[in-house]
Amino acid sequence: RPDDVPLQLPLAYDGADARIYANPHAQPRAWVVERVREVEDEEAALRAVLDERFDPRAEAIVERPVPVGSGGGTAEIVEYEPEQVRIEATGAGLVVLSDVFMPGWHATVDGREVALERVDYLLRGVPVGAGRHVVELSYRPAGWRAGLLVSALAAVALLAAVALERRR
């Protein structure tokens, strides 16, 4: 709102409709951490990420064992579509994407299917070994395939009914 007290961040836009600030301390959209901390459940994960000592650049909170290499690295998003994300990563660790973890997302590293991890209570993570990697995330919910199959069968049945009716 126009009468709000300005934040202590550089002003990027100040107009009648909004005030937008640049945050030089914000996390990137994708990054690599070399350390994971396993907690017992999602409540513990939420407590861990809300702890003021938590540093998401240095570690990721996970709810099950996740094998990661050490060394850290870099990650760069090279393609971002609503149902497809491609990231080029170097180094070893856990590639974290600052998008919400949801069922139906699948991950590959260099073309091989890998487990997609829920990290930091609500984000997506993919473990990678040392070296250069292409990490691809794609949205393929189970219901989508079932819906496609039902639709295809209904279309075939409709075409068969029309063909049968024309023969009469």
Secondary structure as GFF3:
##gff-version 3
##sequence-region A 1 168
A	DSSP	beta_strand	11	14	.	.	.	ID=ss1
A	DSSP	beta_strand	19	21	.	.	.	ID=ss2
A	DSSP	beta_strand	30	33	.	.	.	ID=ss3
A	DSSP	beta_strand	35	38	.	.	.	ID=ss4
A	DSSP	alpha_helix	42	50	.	.	.	ID=ss5
A	DSSP	beta_strand	59	62	.	.	.	ID=ss6
A	DSSP	beta_strand	72	81	.	.	.	ID=ss7
A	DSSP	beta_strand	84	100	.	.	.	ID=ss8
A	DSSP	beta_strand	105	109	.	.	.	ID=ss9
A	DSSP	beta_strand	112	114	.	.	.	ID=ss10
A	DSSP	beta_strand	117	119	.	.	.	ID=ss11
A	DSSP	beta_strand	123	128	.	.	.	ID=ss12
A	DSSP	beta_strand	132	139	.	.	.	ID=ss13
A	DSSP	alpha_helix	142	167	.	.	.	ID=ss14
###
